[in-house]
Amino acid sequence: MQRILKNMTYEELKRITQQREKRTLEYKEAWSELPGNLFETVCAFLNRDGGLIVLGAHDDGSITDGVNPRAIDQMCKNIANISNNAEMLKPSFLLQPEIVEFDDTLTGSKTQVIVVQVPSSSQAHRYKNKYYDRSVDGDYELRTDAQISMLYLRKSSEHTEDRVYPYLRVEDLREETIEIARNRMSFVRNNYPWLNLSLMEMLKQANLYRRDPATNQEGLTLGALMLFGKQEVIQSALPYYRIDAVLRVRNVDRYDDRLQLFGNIIDSYFELLGFTEKHLPDPFYMEGDVRVSLRDKVFREIFANMIAHREYLNPYETIFDITREGILAKNANRPLKAGPVTLENYERHPKNPHIANFLIQIGIGEHLGTGIRNLYHYAPLYTGKDPIIDDEDVYIVKLALPKDMNIGQDGNPVTESSGKKFGEKVRGKSSGKRIGTTARKIVDLMKANPQITIPEIAVEVQTTERNVEKHTSNLQKKGIIRRVNGDKGGHWEIIK
């Protein structure tokens, strides 16, 4: 069964469908099959500014019947398959159609529509060997050589992630990071179409291997390097690149703790989450009958944005600071339109669409605009205040300190709920032992599924396999868990 959309609420869809069709919004009726011109619109959106397609809506945005529930799963699969088929859409661009479900107040039944978010691509796309562009509220075919040349000229200057490095080799990519990505894909979707591809085929499908239209050279791109590259290779290509995470609360002239990252962005993402786990509290919070980590909700959005939308050829370093005044994240940027970002004015415009799309495929990133909505939803719950976001040449996110934390008389931030100082993990109990948040999650996963593997645990707790191995080793040393019958065919046992 296709998963119900998490990235858009019915309330937001209702707000969107009150608008007329425009350059970035298209409605199409689709009861039991895909519209014949759907991928003309997809191609036009890719070639222009991106946009949102609502399937199951009339031209005026009204929704009556929506999409046939019996056909909706197959229609979603067809969208994914066609978008990933280079014989149909070239270059291919794997899309993730999702479903919005709501109660029809007129009939009392549930109505479903399909929403397809299409980003602006850095490449010139064609569908069935025809190029399409978008103007006002319609798609039109580019028929002349001059029109097509202008499309390629416009696209060639848009995204630095597509810079081709002809001397970059597959051997320059980190195998462990590639394995993490493949494992995460399998959890996002069991029959994921990229899982059966060779590494080079996957890189091509993800538009991380391409031909430079200006030089006619083929090779791996800057996006491939930043997603998977070995640290020494990244430093050779971009010697100024680094992410600097700093805790500065007691020693304000220098720092209390520091994490400097020079490697690829997938590994860095998990390292940054570990930094916040070490230094920031995670208050108890229930969403319905499910416990939700507010800390993870907030900082996954911030870190995904920092790595997906950075301008990588700008030497300005990415900064994440925890200070007495609050929390600050900054990264080099190429703004769409400079100024504050709010829920009312944000634009769905990825700075690095292929990097962003790949992160979505492995469950790290979110669809365009979702991160902003999540941040505005969860940050006030975590800190008591709205975030402040500025889309300038340097993209800035400012947060207050968590609301259950204050600065003690000795200058140390202290959480009211635990009395723990910054730099001390908030600990809990499991089997009478004191363990950290990640370790506790690992134990809970083993209780639920004693056959769970290290790669599966890494995906569930959003960390690296190496980090999971460290935690499981410590848990075994503390006598909290043990491995029964060895690594293969064995299982985990929680020691009471």
ABEGO torsion letter per residue (X at the ends): XBBBBAABBAAAAAAAAABBBBAABBBBBBAABBBAAAAAAAAAAAABAEEBBBBGBBAAGBBBAEBBAAAAAAAAAAAAAAAABAAABOBBBBBBBBBBBBBBAAAGBBBBBBBBBBBBBABBBBBGGBBBBBBEABBBBBABAAAAAAAAAAAAAABAAABBBAABBAAABBAAAAAAAAAAAAAABAABAAAABBAAAAAAAAGABBBBAAAGBBEBBAAAAAAABBAAAAAAABAABBBBBBBBAABAABBABBBBBABBAAAAAAAAAAAAAAABBBBBBBBEABBBBAAAAAAAAAAAAAAAABBAABABBBBBBBBAAEBBBBBBBBBABBEBBBAAABBBBBABAAAAAAAAAAGABBBBGAAAAAAAAAAAAAAGBBBBBBBBABBBBBBBBBAABBBBAAGBBBBAAAGBBBGBBBBBBBGGBBBBAAAAAAAAAAAABAABBAAAAAAAAGBBAAAAAAAAAAAAAAGABBBBGEABGBBBBBBX
